[in-house]
Structure formats: structure tokens, C-alpha cells
Amino acid sequence: MNIKKFLIFSGLLIGVFLLIAVTTFFVVDELKGGAVGSGQTKIDLLIESGDTPGKIVETLSTHGMIKSSKYFLYLVRFTRSAGKIKQGLYEINDGMDSRKILQVITEGKVKLVNFTIPEGYNNRQIGDLLVSKKIIPRRQDFLLAASKPELLREFNIPSTSAEGYLFPETYSIPINYPVDKIVRMMIKRFYVRIAKIEKAKNLSPSELHKFVILGSVVEREAKRNEERPLMAGVFNNRLKRDMPLESCATIQYLFDKPHSRIFEKDLKIVSPYNTYLNKGFPPGPISNPGFPALEAAFYPKETEYLFFLLKGDGYHYFAKSLKEHLEAKKKYIDVLYD
């Protein structure tokens, strides 16, 4: 009986000690490792290769993000997290306790930057956009990354660059993300999206390339989605009749940045991309088309139209003959410059 009472007493005593220990731990954890503020103050914590826990703690302490440097280092040792801390840029706020901060930097929850590539941007424009977002330092870095022969071979792109295969969409990437990986990510997104088009399946790279070129031209010419299949039909009709495409969008591609207006002298610029001087498709895509333009290239509308021009309301006028086209030009375009 005495032994039974002793065991019960011992169990109660151990339970009390454990309760006191746990309570003490949480009290100390709150006092030494609790949040400093309410989350209003934020810093960007950059952890680079070779940074020690001590250096990271020093940065956190200097910016007032932790209550105790010693306690944070204790957490690092206690959880054996020193070798798990990942480099990158992290957004830390003073509403995070020490455990939360440690979780963020060991799980690699780096700060992300978002950017949106508009449909129809060419590679030069994408490069400029990434520079403006401070994602890359120079446009040329992007152009070089999108033109690497090994990249083009890997993705079976029969061209000198990935122009046309960089899918226009919104992307989220970590700060300091390598430009090569940005390009690869965009190409992969292209193939994911193009796989949703039934007619795009089982095509050879050269066959797919022709549709991408057509889609890129339609993308730069069209203003409204409902007109894209009709435009693709017009271009196909001209190709069948051995007529030059005469696309102003291919002329715009010759300029470093798009011009507000195309002049007669521009139509005489000697270039394989000038579809006024050369019949057939241009040598490669002139933009990175979105899904509606790509879909229109694969599913053009059957039509007798051979011409179109942009009206003042944003819609295009489609014509079956040159005579009708010239009359529409007088009505909708020439009057603007009289």
C-alpha cells in the first residue's frame, strides 16, 4: 500500500515538475523569442551563401526583429537548423516570433516578385520589362539567354531564338532568379498551354513553328479576340494565292521599339521580315502570342477575305478585293491624315 502511495505521489510530483518546466519554457520562449511588434515594420533579409547563423542574427537584431540574439542562436542549435538555412531574400516583419522567422529561413520561403508579360510582346520588350522591374540588369542578358543554342536544341525550337515560345502570362519568381531559368520557365509554360490545342499534337518542330509564326503575326495585328480567327484565315488565303502577307506588324518588328505610325518608306526596308517585299512567312515569330492567337492559327475561319484594315473604333474592316480595300482605306484611314 505504501509503495502504491509512493508511486502515485512520485507520478504527481513528476507531473508537477513537467508542468512547471513546460510553463517555464513557454514563458521564456515568449519573453525571449516572442514577436517584437505587430507586423507593421518589415525588412528584406538577404541570406547569401556562406552566411553564418551569427551574421543572420546580427542583422535581425540590428533591425529590431528579435528580442534576444542568444535565444535565437539557442533555437538554431536546439533544432539543429544551422545547416538547413537557405540563401535567398526573405520578407521579415516584427510580428513574427523567433520560431516563425527560423521556420521561414529554413523552409526557403523567399520573397517573390511578380511580373506580367502582355500578349504580343517580343523578346526585346520582355527584356525591357524585366529591366524595369529590376529583375535583370540589362535587356541583352535576356536576349542572350533566349538565344542559347543548347536551350533551343533542348526544346526543339527550329530558330535562332525562343521568340514566339515565351508564353505571355503572370509569373512569380524569387528575387535574383537566374535569367536562364526565367526563359526556361516561360518556354515550359508555352508547351503546357499549346498541348491544350488538339491540332498542335504530334507535329514536328518545323510544322509547329509555322503555326507559331502565324500566331505571332495575328497577335500583333489583332485588337479583339473575335477577329483573330478571321485574320488567320485572311493570311492563309494570301499564302494560298502566292500573295505577300503585307503585314504592318512585321514592319514594326524591324524597329527597336514600335512606331506610332508606319510610312511608305518603311515598307521598303530591306529585310527578310518585311512581308511587303517578301512572300511567305517571315523567318521566325515576330512576337510571343497568347493562347487566343495560337488557337486562331490552328483554327482559322474559312473566308473569302484577302485584306483588312484597322478602323477608328478598334475593329477591322475586311475586304475581298483590292478595290474594296482601297475604298475602305479612303473612308477609314486617309481621312485621318487629310
C-alpha positions as CSV (number, residue, x, y, z in Angstrom):
1,M,0.0,0.0,0.0
2,N,2.8,2.4,0.9
3,I,4.5,1.5,-2.4
4,K,1.4,2.3,-4.3
5,K,1.0,5.7,-2.5
6,F,4.7,6.4,-3.2
7,L,4.3,5.7,-6.9
8,I,1.2,7.9,-7.1
9,F,2.9,10.7,-5.2
10,S,6.0,10.3,-7.4
11,G,3.9,10.4,-10.5
12,L,2.1,13.5,-9.3
13,L,5.4,15.2,-8.4
14,I,6.9,14.4,-11.8
15,G,3.8,15.7,-13.4
16,V,4.0,18.9,-11.5
17,F,7.7,19.3,-12.4
18,L,6.9,18.7,-16.1
19,L,4.1,21.2,-15.9
20,I,6.4,23.8,-14.3
21,A,9.1,23.0,-16.9
22,V,6.8,23.3,-19.8
23,T,5.2,26.5,-18.4
24,T,8.7,28.0,-17.8
25,F,9.7,27.1,-21.3
26,F,6.8,28.8,-22.9
27,V,7.2,31.9,-20.6
28,V,10.9,32.1,-21.5
29,D,10.0,31.5,-25.2
30,E,7.6,34.4,-25.1
31,L,9.9,36.7,-23.2
32,K,13.0,35.9,-25.2
33,G,11.6,34.7,-28.5
34,G,8.2,36.4,-28.9
35,A,7.3,38.9,-31.5
36,V,8.7,42.3,-31.1
37,G,5.8,44.2,-32.6
38,S,2.5,43.9,-34.5
39,G,3.9,43.2,-38.0
40,Q,4.0,46.9,-39.2
41,T,7.7,47.1,-39.5
42,K,9.2,45.0,-42.3
43,I,12.7,44.3,-43.6
44,D,14.2,42.4,-46.6
45,L,16.6,39.8,-45.1
46,L,19.2,38.8,-47.6
47,I,21.0,35.5,-46.8
48,E,23.9,34.7,-49.1
49,S,26.0,31.6,-49.5
50,G,28.4,31.3,-46.5
51,D,26.4,33.5,-44.1
52,T,26.7,32.1,-40.6
53,P,23.8,32.0,-38.1
54,G,25.7,34.6,-36.1
55,K,25.7,37.0,-39.0
56,I,22.0,36.4,-39.7
57,V,21.1,37.0,-36.0
58,E,23.2,40.2,-36.0
59,T,21.1,41.6,-39.0
60,L,17.8,40.6,-37.3
61,S,18.9,42.2,-34.0
62,T,20.2,45.4,-35.7
63,H,16.8,45.9,-37.4
64,G,14.9,45.1,-34.2
65,M,13.2,41.9,-35.5
66,I,14.1,39.7,-32.5
67,K,14.1,40.2,-28.7
68,S,17.2,38.1,-27.9
69,S,20.2,37.2,-30.1
70,K,21.3,34.5,-27.6
71,Y,17.9,32.9,-27.6
72,F,17.6,32.8,-31.4
73,L,21.0,31.1,-31.6
74,Y,19.9,28.7,-28.9
75,L,16.9,27.8,-31.1
76,V,19.1,27.3,-34.1
77,R,21.3,24.9,-32.1
78,F,18.4,23.1,-30.3
79,T,16.5,22.5,-33.6
80,R,19.8,21.7,-35.4
81,S,18.8,24.2,-38.1
82,A,22.2,25.7,-38.9
83,G,22.7,23.5,-41.9
84,K,19.1,23.9,-43.1
85,I,19.1,27.7,-43.5
86,K,18.6,28.5,-47.2
87,Q,20.0,31.5,-49.1
88,G,17.7,34.0,-50.7
89,L,15.8,37.2,-50.0
90,Y,13.1,37.0,-47.2
91,E,10.5,39.4,-46.1
92,I,10.6,39.6,-42.3
93,N,8.2,41.6,-40.1
94,D,8.2,42.4,-36.4
95,G,5.0,40.5,-35.9
96,M,6.9,37.2,-36.4
97,D,8.3,35.4,-33.4
98,S,11.8,33.8,-33.4
99,R,10.4,30.4,-34.2
100,K,8.5,31.7,-37.2
101,I,11.5,33.6,-38.5
102,L,13.6,30.4,-38.2
103,Q,10.9,28.4,-40.0
104,V,10.8,30.9,-42.9
105,I,14.5,30.9,-43.5
106,T,14.9,27.1,-43.1
107,E,12.0,26.2,-45.4
108,G,13.2,28.7,-48.1
109,K,10.1,30.8,-48.1
110,V,11.8,33.5,-50.1
111,K,10.3,36.8,-51.1
112,L,8.7,36.6,-54.6
113,V,8.4,39.2,-57.3
114,N,5.5,39.1,-59.8
115,F,5.7,40.2,-63.4
116,T,3.2,40.0,-66.3
117,I,4.2,39.6,-69.9
118,P,1.5,41.1,-72.1
119,E,0.3,39.1,-75.1
120,G,2.3,40.0,-78.2
121,Y,5.4,41.3,-76.6
122,N,8.6,40.4,-78.5
123,N,11.8,39.4,-76.8
124,R,13.2,42.9,-76.7
125,Q,10.1,44.2,-75.0
126,I,10.2,41.4,-72.4
127,G,13.8,42.2,-71.7
128,D,13.0,45.8,-71.2
129,L,10.1,44.9,-68.9
130,L,12.3,42.7,-66.7
131,V,14.9,45.5,-66.5
132,S,12.2,48.0,-65.4
133,K,11.1,45.5,-62.7
134,K,14.8,45.3,-61.6
135,I,14.7,41.5,-62.2
136,I,17.7,41.7,-64.6
137,P,20.3,44.4,-65.1
138,R,20.3,44.6,-69.0
139,R,18.0,43.7,-71.9
140,Q,20.9,41.9,-73.6
141,D,21.1,39.4,-70.7
142,F,17.6,38.2,-71.6
143,L,18.2,38.2,-75.3
144,L,21.3,36.1,-74.9
145,A,19.6,33.7,-72.6
146,A,16.7,33.2,-75.1
147,S,19.1,32.5,-77.9
148,K,21.4,29.9,-76.4
149,P,21.8,27.0,-78.9
150,E,21.7,24.4,-76.2
151,L,18.4,25.7,-75.0
152,L,16.9,25.8,-78.5
153,R,18.0,22.2,-79.0
154,E,16.6,21.0,-75.7
155,F,13.1,22.4,-76.6
156,N,13.3,21.6,-80.3
157,I,12.9,25.2,-81.4
158,P,14.0,25.4,-85.0
159,S,15.1,29.1,-84.8
160,T,17.9,31.3,-83.6
161,S,16.0,32.4,-80.6
162,A,13.0,31.4,-78.4
163,E,10.9,34.3,-79.9
164,G,7.3,33.1,-80.1
165,Y,7.8,30.3,-77.4
166,L,7.9,32.6,-74.3
167,F,4.3,32.3,-73.1
168,P,2.8,35.7,-72.1
169,E,1.4,35.3,-68.6
170,T,1.9,36.4,-65.0
171,Y,4.9,34.7,-63.3
172,S,6.1,34.7,-59.7
173,I,9.9,34.2,-59.1
174,P,12.3,34.6,-56.2
175,I,14.5,37.7,-56.1
176,N,17.8,37.2,-58.0
177,Y,16.3,34.3,-60.0
178,P,18.7,33.4,-62.9
179,V,17.6,34.8,-66.3
180,D,18.2,31.4,-67.9
181,K,15.6,29.8,-65.5
182,I,13.2,32.6,-66.3
183,V,13.4,31.8,-70.0
184,R,13.1,28.1,-69.4
185,M,10.0,28.6,-67.2
186,M,8.3,30.7,-70.0
187,I,9.1,28.1,-72.6
188,K,7.8,25.3,-70.4
189,R,4.6,27.3,-69.9
190,F,4.2,27.6,-73.7
191,Y,4.3,23.8,-74.2
192,V,1.8,23.3,-71.4
193,R,-0.6,25.7,-73.0
194,I,-0.1,24.6,-76.6
195,A,-0.8,21.0,-75.5
196,K,-4.4,22.0,-74.9
197,I,-4.8,22.6,-78.7
198,E,-5.7,19.3,-80.3
199,K,-4.3,20.1,-83.7
200,A,-0.9,21.0,-82.1
201,K,-0.3,17.5,-81.0
202,N,2.1,15.2,-82.9
203,L,3.5,17.9,-85.1
204,S,7.2,18.1,-86.0
205,P,9.1,21.1,-84.6
206,S,9.2,22.7,-88.1
207,E,5.4,22.2,-88.6
208,L,4.7,23.7,-85.1
209,H,7.0,26.6,-85.9
210,K,4.9,27.7,-88.9
211,F,1.8,27.9,-86.7
212,V,3.7,29.9,-84.0
213,I,4.8,32.3,-86.7
214,L,1.3,32.8,-87.9
215,G,0.0,33.1,-84.4
216,S,2.7,35.8,-83.7
217,V,1.6,37.9,-86.7
218,V,-2.1,37.5,-85.8
219,E,-1.3,38.5,-82.2
220,R,0.3,41.8,-83.3
221,E,-2.3,42.6,-85.9
222,A,-5.5,41.8,-84.0
223,K,-7.1,44.1,-81.4
224,R,-10.0,41.9,-80.5
225,N,-10.1,38.2,-79.8
226,E,-13.1,37.5,-82.0
227,E,-11.2,38.8,-85.1
228,R,-8.2,36.6,-84.7
229,P,-9.5,33.5,-86.5
230,L,-10.7,35.7,-89.3
231,M,-7.3,37.3,-89.6
232,A,-5.6,33.9,-89.6
233,G,-8.0,33.0,-92.5
234,V,-7.0,36.1,-94.4
235,F,-3.3,35.3,-94.1
236,N,-3.9,31.7,-95.2
237,N,-5.8,32.9,-98.2
238,R,-3.0,35.2,-99.2
239,L,-0.4,32.4,-98.8
240,K,-2.6,30.0,-101.0
241,R,-2.7,32.7,-103.7
242,D,1.0,33.3,-103.5
243,M,0.4,36.9,-102.3
244,P,2.7,38.6,-99.9
245,L,1.2,38.8,-96.4
246,E,1.7,42.6,-96.3
247,S,1.5,42.7,-92.5
248,C,2.4,46.1,-90.9
249,A,3.2,44.1,-87.7
250,T,6.2,42.6,-89.5
251,I,7.4,46.1,-90.4
252,Q,7.1,47.2,-86.7
253,Y,9.3,44.2,-85.7
254,L,12.1,45.8,-87.7
255,F,12.2,48.8,-85.2
256,D,13.9,48.6,-81.8
257,K,10.6,49.8,-80.4
258,P,7.2,50.1,-82.1
259,H,6.4,53.3,-84.0
260,S,3.1,55.1,-83.7
261,R,2.7,55.1,-87.4
262,I,4.1,53.2,-90.5
263,F,5.1,55.3,-93.5
264,E,5.5,54.3,-97.2
265,K,9.3,54.4,-96.9
266,D,9.1,51.9,-94.0
267,L,7.5,49.4,-96.4
268,K,10.7,49.4,-98.5
269,I,13.1,48.5,-95.7
270,V,15.2,45.5,-96.9
271,S,14.7,42.7,-94.5
272,P,13.6,39.0,-94.7
273,Y,10.9,40.1,-92.1
274,N,9.4,42.6,-94.5
275,T,6.3,40.8,-95.7
276,Y,5.6,43.6,-98.2
277,L,8.8,42.8,-100.1
278,N,8.9,39.0,-99.4
279,K,6.3,36.4,-100.0
280,G,5.5,33.7,-97.4
281,F,6.1,33.7,-93.7
282,P,8.8,35.8,-92.1
283,P,11.8,33.8,-91.0
284,G,10.5,33.5,-87.5
285,P,7.9,34.7,-85.0
286,I,7.6,38.4,-84.5
287,S,6.1,38.2,-81.0
288,N,5.1,35.9,-78.3
289,P,1.5,35.1,-78.9
290,G,-1.1,34.3,-76.3
291,F,-3.5,31.4,-76.3
292,P,-6.3,33.0,-78.4
293,A,-3.9,33.9,-81.2
294,L,-2.3,30.5,-81.2
295,E,-5.7,28.9,-81.2
296,A,-6.7,31.1,-84.2
297,A,-3.6,30.0,-86.1
298,F,-4.7,26.3,-85.7
299,Y,-8.4,27.0,-86.3
300,P,-8.6,29.9,-88.8
301,K,-12.0,30.9,-90.1
302,E,-12.9,29.9,-93.6
303,T,-13.4,33.1,-95.5
304,E,-13.0,34.8,-98.9
305,Y,-11.4,37.9,-97.5
306,L,-7.9,38.9,-98.6
307,F,-7.5,42.3,-96.9
308,F,-8.2,44.1,-93.7
309,L,-7.5,47.4,-92.2
310,L,-8.0,49.0,-88.7
311,K,-10.9,51.3,-88.2
312,G,-11.1,54.1,-85.7
313,D,-13.3,52.1,-83.4
314,G,-10.7,49.4,-82.8
315,Y,-12.4,46.9,-85.2
316,H,-11.0,45.9,-88.6
317,Y,-12.7,46.2,-91.9
318,F,-12.3,43.0,-94.0
319,A,-12.4,43.1,-97.8
320,K,-12.5,40.5,-100.6
321,S,-10.9,42.6,-103.3
322,L,-8.2,45.2,-103.6
323,K,-10.8,47.7,-105.0
324,E,-12.9,47.3,-101.9
325,H,-9.9,47.5,-99.7
326,L,-8.7,50.8,-101.2
327,E,-12.2,52.3,-100.9
328,A,-12.2,51.3,-97.2
329,K,-8.8,52.9,-96.8
330,K,-10.1,56.2,-98.1
331,K,-13.0,56.0,-95.8
332,Y,-11.3,55.0,-92.6
333,I,-7.6,55.9,-92.9
334,D,-6.9,58.6,-95.5
335,V,-9.5,60.9,-93.9
336,L,-7.4,60.9,-90.7
337,Y,-4.4,62.5,-92.4
338,D,-6.1,64.9,-94.8
